[in-house]
């Protein structure tokens, strides 16, 4: 049990250090040497837990994605109507991005990096079977005919796509977009695109 706890603590330390390194040094400074130095964890231990530096980078991507979606899905699950659920998701997602810029920058700065293709399974999350899917959380409103019956992946594109692009744009040029205004406008537009006719 103690060995397992130590292993979990090492994994957490590596993930935290990797996020910090990316936040302070960007993609160019995001190296295995920088992460092992920042974490105080040996290269052998990093490889033991993640298989490679690409594995660590992909696991961090999955971790950041999981954190973001978990935060945004919690108020959606408490919503009483589909429309208020969509608004809650959009508002909370964008607030999370604004409040957690290091997580957001890694998530949006890493989406097309080569290590995701190399280690796609790990990129889906440390526990893929528990990875949050927006369509699963909208199912009750699809069943009650408040939300259109669409294939799950396409429903997620309609709900998450505009919000993710707004977040990406804000991270690239914060002066270019007001996330509060984006939340208000996108909530209504996304709702119009997914509501049942």
Secondary structure, 3 states (H helix, E strand, C coil): CHHHHHHHHHHHHHHHHHHHHHHHHCCCCCCHHHHHHHHCCCHHHHHHHHCCHHHHHHHHHHHHHHHHHHHHHHHHHHCCCHHHHHHHHHHHHHHHHHHCHHHHHHHHHCCCCHHHHHCHHHHCCCCHHHCCCHHHHHHHHHHCCCECCCCHHHHHHHHHHHHHHHHHHHHHCHHHCCHHHHHHHHHHHHHHHHECC
